[in-house]
Amino acid sequence: MIGKIPTCPARLLTAVLAIGGLLAIGSGAASAMTPTVVYSNTNTVSATVNGFPNQDTFSLDSENFPIGGMVEFSPRPGTLKSLTTQVDSFTCEHGVYSLENCLTLHPTKKFHYQMTASVYEVGPHNEALGSPIATSTETLKLPFRPTTDTTCPATVEGKGFAPNCDVGGVLATVTFKKFTPAAVLPEKAIILLNSTSENSPSDIVNVGLQASYKEFKNGEFVEEPAADGGVPSVGSDPLPEAIFTQGLLNAGSDWQGYQPVFSVLAVQ
């Protein structure tokens, strides 16, 4: 008789189990490749200031480049995937922010600014050890600082912008994804940010810190303190009272609550 040959039940069960095993292995491999946050202190930047959306953090300017901090990863770090940070853009479409003639006619327009993020192992004296284990140079698309609001209070750096009368630059979140070589992160690392020679001298971009601009009062800039006591939501800060300026450890002032803002993803 010509017809369908019955399948042996035992053989069928073996095939099902084999396929199930392959699916499980495939699922596990996909899961293992999913990037995990191994450090983040983005939780420390206030979402609102004076009841308005936060548009401006305290920041460090290019005179301090390379700028960064020491971080400790958790859980066990894997291969570095990406790094997200925050910067303040002081660049106006027309004019200069400190001269109170900043004019940005196209709020959605962006300008290009090149930065490099580097990750170093930590030396015996808390210095960046040798050459970076990985670097990523990205051409960022950053917003222009909004037009000066002449109704805002006068300060030593000019008048601010937007409802909160922020005096500094406008806040932007940027991500570095092209790290080379593919590096396995150590338990602790130093992350440094630097600008490159490709940038126009008229473009002003600062590295954002945890504290935000609140007001100018009695001749002083007053900050909205870092949220959550400045403690990262993932990982930790081995040196919470020190940062890195010009690539070197700067422990001369209390930098508690003024750490650069980072979020690091790794593949476990």
C-alpha angles and dihedrals in degrees: 000000000000112000146102113323111231114245117236107249092221092050090048092051091050091052092049092050091048092051090047090052092051091049091051092049091048091049091049092050091050090048091050090054095053110110115244127204105245097171133016135159095164086110088072096067111090115242092211136026123194088353093302130103110276109252103162134044129189106268147180121240133225093273085074098049128162089052127176151111145242117260136185118213130224136218104028103300121243134184113329111253108168145342125215122195140161130244136181117230115212093172115119125205085229130006132007124289096222092051090057092237098103107145122182110177096175109048093185094051117109135204128210121249126172123218137168125217116201130187120206136185114244118255127217092268096044091264128136101269117227120303120353116271089221138002136190125195114195134179100225126205105222132182122247116246109263121255117283113263105221091199090066119099117272118251136177088266097045132260125321137236140237126018093306092052091230108194100197132055129311115264121248132177116219134181132211113209107159101079118165135226103027098252132190107225120239119228090261128026143172115234118201130186123202138172121232135231089252091079125098113249088231092061110093117195124165131194110250122236131202098260119075134214113265109164148321109250134167091352094307135103109240120206135213098233122240112277123243091025089291091286115146117243090222125029123353145260111249090192105031093167097051137060135179121258123177085004094296133105110268110197097147093103135036104266094175105138092012100084120138111261118248140164115190126195124196135178110238 
